[in-house]
Amino acid sequence: MPNGVPNGVPNGVAWLLGASSPTADARALLPAQTPPDANYLIYAYRRSDAAAGQVTDTVSYSTTLSGWTDAVHDGSNVIITFSNDFYGVGVDKVEVKISRSLAPSGKLFLRLNVRSLS
């Protein structure tokens, strides 16, 4: 997996998101916040089956942009669901819901981390 950054999206991230090639423009595939929810901040992203076993993907959250916490499904404060082949064959949807109660100041930042396993 090359380490280039075409169009501002690292190749490994583009691959995870299901881009047609590692150097394809993957900006339209980047994660997005879904419409507002009264109880949760909802973050959804694409995950390619082809990248499984080659990279790990985690979502982290923070109220200050320092001191990040990995989102781990607990059924109430953090809910992570998977929709197989949601975006087409081989590209699943991962939805991460973070309780607004984890952001007492009203600010909550999320980031997608993609790491190569090799």
C-alpha positions in Angstrom: 0.0 0.0 0.0 1.7 3.3 -1.1 1.9 6.1 1.4 1.1 9.0 -1.0 -1.6 11.6 -0.3 -3.4 12.3 -3.5 -6.0 15.1 -3.2 -5.4 15.3 0.6 -6.6 11.8 1.4 -3.8 9.3 2.4 -3.8 6.1 0.2 -4.6 3.8 3.2 -7.6 5.9 4.1 -8.8 6.0 0.5 -8.4 2.2 0.4 -10.4 1.7 3.6 -13.1 4.0 2.3 -13.5 1.9 -0.9 -11.8 4.2 -3.5 -11.5 2.5 -6.9 -7.7 2.7 -6.5 -5.2 3.9 -3.9 -4.5 7.0 -5.9 -8.1 7.8 -6.8 -9.7 11.0 -5.6 -11.4 9.9 -2.4 -12.6 13.2 -1.1 -16.3 12.4 -1.8 -15.9 9.2 0.2 -14.7 10.9 3.4 -16.7 10.3 6.6 -19.5 12.7 7.4 -21.6 13.6 10.3 -25.2 12.6 9.8 -28.2 14.8 10.6 -28.5 16.0 14.2 -29.9 13.7 16.9 -31.1 15.0 20.3 -29.1 12.4 22.2 -26.1 11.4 20.0 -23.5 12.8 17.7 -23.6 10.4 14.8 -20.6 9.8 12.6 -20.7 7.4 9.6 -18.0 6.1 7.3 -17.3 3.6 4.6 -15.2 0.5 5.2 -14.1 -1.7 2.3 -13.9 -5.4 2.8 -10.7 -5.4 0.7 -9.0 -3.4 3.4 -10.0 -5.9 6.2 -7.0 -7.6 7.7 -4.7 -5.0 6.2 -5.6 -1.9 8.2 -7.4 -1.1 11.5 -9.9 1.6 11.8 -11.1 3.3 14.9 -13.0 6.5 15.7 -11.7 8.7 18.6 -13.4 11.6 20.3 -12.3 14.6 22.4 -13.8 17.7 23.9 -10.6 19.7 23.5 -8.7 18.3 20.5 -6.2 16.8 22.9 -6.5 13.7 25.0 -8.4 11.5 22.5 -10.5 8.5 23.6 -11.2 5.6 21.3 -14.9 4.9 20.7 -15.7 1.5 22.1 -19.2 0.1 21.8 -20.8 0.0 25.3 -24.5 0.1 24.2 -25.3 3.5 25.7 -22.6 6.2 25.6 -21.0 4.7 22.5 -23.0 2.7 20.0 -21.2 1.2 16.9 -23.3 -0.5 14.2 -22.3 -2.1 10.9 -24.4 -2.4 7.8 -22.9 -5.0 5.4 -22.6 -3.9 1.8 -24.5 -0.7 2.5 -22.6 1.2 -0.2 -22.5 -1.7 -2.6 -20.9 -5.1 -2.7 -17.8 -5.1 -0.5 -18.2 -1.6 1.1 -19.9 -1.5 4.5 -21.2 1.3 6.5 -19.9 1.9 10.1 -22.0 4.2 12.2 -20.6 5.5 15.5 -23.0 7.2 17.9 -21.4 9.2 20.7 -23.7 10.3 23.6 -23.9 14.1 23.9 -23.6 13.6 27.6 -19.8 12.9 27.0 -19.6 16.6 25.8 -20.6 18.6 28.9 -19.3 21.8 27.2 -21.4 21.1 24.1 -18.3 20.5 22.0 -17.3 17.1 20.7 -14.6 16.4 18.1 -14.4 13.1 16.2 -11.6 11.6 14.0 -11.2 8.5 12.0 -7.9 6.7 12.6 -6.6 4.3 9.9 -3.4 2.3 10.7 -1.6 -0.3 8.5 -1.2 -3.7 10.1 2.1 -4.4 8.3 
